[in-house]
Amino acid sequence: MLGACRSSHKIVDSKRGEVSRTLGPMSASSPAPNGKRVLLANPRGYCAGVDRAVVTVEKALEKYGAPVYVRKEIVHNKHVVDTLRERGVIFVDETSEVPEGALVVFSAHGVSPAVHEEAAQRNLQTIDATCPLVTKVHKEVNRFARDDYDILLIGHEGHEEVEGTAGEAPDRVQLVDTPDDVDKVTVRDPSKVVWLSQTTLSVDETMERVGQLKERFPELADPPSDDICYATSNRQFAVKAMAAECDLVLVVGSENSSNSKRLVEVALQAGAKDAHLIDYASEVDEEWLRDVETVGVTSGASVPDVLVFELLDYLAERGWEDVQEVTTANEKITFALPRELRDEKIRSGVR
């Protein structure tokens, strides 16, 4: 049910600059005079794990000075990575690229024990910015490996989170990405098999894969708790709530962001006539807007809200001035910074 709303928002970009914007009243039953409106999903954008990871890098710069090395992208967002690079962060693909004895931050997606071991051998100072929800899945892998289970990890091949999770017990974990992978799975004991998942998947796609696996392995055990991140689920649910009313859904997010790409898929599956993934408002193709009245707007969990509001400005200039926020959940979760940065003077910005 889409009701009227008026709300004021503070948005924070990766430079921690705050911008405010007020959304005017709008209701689904009272469209704008020109028929054009924007449905703005809430929740959207930064989740607690991403915010923690970005702040971790910023505080490391503050405490230790540039350069700060980060293994892989700290989060999968072009704007965030480019902004941090301008401030003195050096992103590397492998730990071996970090000079011996230097400081390296591990990204929100997590790393395998082998990466930690290599960092120790190179005498690197490490700060682990792995999202606590990813760490939870790592611990589940270790628990089931100790109990001698075969672990079927539902996820996308090549994704950094999957590589880190599988690396906890490579001799026990099998990746299940596509329906074909289901048929290729082999287990030692069908009564000791469990499924786990990458945290940023589509909920519906994951459960479809689980169903296929259970057809092969009826005794397949479920994880002790839902592996798909609360933020991923919430953002998908918000998109589902508005998609059927949208002629077009625009998802702000980067191509290498799994959860952002899933939002495009979810929008289309939930009834949106069209949907596209963009990093910036400037990437919108004017042809997408032809004969469009209702535009849905959302963003992936690694996207600063400043990019969403730039998109709203872009749409307002073209007649989509009325914005209705569609709220399906209120997120209040926060995560503490890594212990190396839990210094009140540093956190308050006093050096």
C-alpha positions, -999 to +999 in steps of 0.1 A: +000+000+000+016+033-011+005+061+011+014+098+013+047+108+029+068+138+037+103+132+050+136+149+054+168+129+048+204+133+056+226+115+032+263+107+036+287+101+008+320+083+010+337+116+020+313+117+050+299+150+037+262+154+047+235+167+024+199+171+032+168+170+010+131+171+017+107+149-002+073+165-008+040+150-001+028+125-026+003+096-027-003+068-050-039+079-054-030+115-062-005+115-091+013+146-102-006+168-127+018+157-155+014+121-145+050+118-137+062+105-103+091+088-086+087+059-062+118+059-040+126+027-022+134+026+015+156+008+026+182+014+000+219+022-001+245+017+025+241-012+049+258-015+083+286-037+069+294-014+041+293+017+063+317-001+088+341-010+060+342+025+044+346+041+078+374+016+086+394+028+057+388+064+064+398+060+100+429+041+090+439+070+068+432+094+097+452+073+122+481+060+101+483+084+071+485+076+034+491+053+018+467+027+031+466-005+011+433-023+006+431-058-008+404-058-035+378-031-036+367-023+000+331-024-013+318-029-048+311+007-058+330+027-083+323+061-067+334+050-032+366+033-046+375+063-068+370+087-039+391+067-015+418+064-041+420+102-044+426+103-006+456+080-007+442+045-007+460+020-029+439-009-040+456-042-048+444-075-061+467-097-040+484-094-006+518-100-024+515-066-039+516-049-005+551-038+006+564-059+035+556-045+069+529-021+055+493-017+065+466-035+046+428-035+051+408-066+041+376-057+023+340-062+035+337-094+014+361-114+036+392-134+029+403-170+034+427-182+061+453-186+034+453-148+028+456-141+066+486-165+066+503-148+037+499-114+054+515-128+085+544-142+066+550-108+050+548-091+084+519-069+073+498-049+097+463-060+090+428-045+097+400-068+089+369-049+076+350-081+068+312-076+073+302-094+105+274-112+086+300-127+062+321-137+092+290-155+105+289-176+074+327-184+077+320-197+112+292-218+099+316-234+074+341-242+101+314-256+124+300-280+097+334-289+084+344-300+120+312-321+121+323-337+088+295-324+066+297-318+029+289-281+025+270-269-006+277-231-010+251-213-031+268-184-047+283-168-078+316-183-091+345-158-088+328-135-063+353-124-036+329-134-008+325-169-022+363-173-025+368-162+011+340-184+024+350-215+005+386-210+016+377-218+052+373-255+043+381-260+006+380-298+009+344-297+022+328-269+002+313-273-032+300-242-051+265-243-065+259-214-089+237-226-117+210-254-121+236-274-139+259-273-108+231-290-088+235-321-110+272-321-106+273-322-068+287-354-052+285-361-015+300-388+007+269-392+030+235-378+019+225-376+056+254-352+063+249-324+038+242-287+045+236-257+023+249-222+030+248-191+008+266-160-003+250-131+016+241-109-013+220-132-035+184-129-046+163-146-019+140-161-045+169-175-067+186-189-036+154-207-025+149-221-060+184-236-059+177-250-024+146-267-037+166-282-066+192-295-041+166-310-018+151-329-047+185-346-050+193-347-012+161-349+008+180-348+041+198-316+031+202-295+063+194-258+065+218-233+079+212-224+116+201-190+105+194-171+073+227-165+055+213-138+031+221-104+047+192-085+062+200-055+040+199-076+008+165-090+018+151-056+028+162-039-004+147-066-025+115-065-006+112-027-010+117-031-048+090-058-049+066-035-031+068-009-058+079-027-090+044-035-104+036+002-104+067+012-122+072+017-159+109+019-152+131+011-123+166+026-120+190+008-097+221+028-087+250+005-083+281-009-099+283-038-124+305-058-100+280-054-071+261-087-068+233-073-046+228-043-070+225-065-100+200-087-082+178-056-076+174-052-114+164-088-117+140-086-088+123-055-102+117-072-135+104-104-119+081-083-097+064-066-126+084-035-136+082-029-173+119-020-176+149-018-152+185-007-156+217-006-134+236+027-134+266+041-115+257+077-121+227+098-132+246+107-163+244+071-175+206+073-179+196+068-216+169+093-225+152+066-245+145+047-213+123+076-202+101+077-234+064+073-225+073+066-188+051+080-160+063+062-129+100+057-122+112+035-093+145+044-078+167+023-055+203+015-048+225-014-038+239-019-003+273-004-012+260+029-027+262+062-009+229+081-010+244+112-026+243+093-059+206+086-055+198+122-048+218+132-079+196+109-099+165+124-083+178+159-094+183+145-129+147+132-130+133+164-115+149+184-143+129+163-167+096+165-151+097+138-124+095+163-095+071+144-072+088+118-051+070+093-029+092+072-005+081+036-003+091+023+032+090-014+040+115-016+069+134+006+092+170-005+097+188+003+129+216-022+129+252-009+134+285-027+137+315-017+158+347-008+140+376-033+141+394-032+174+425-015+159+404+016+153+383+017+185+399+048+199+376+075+211+400+103+200+403+088+165+366+082+162+359+118+172+383+131+147+408+144+173+444+135+166 
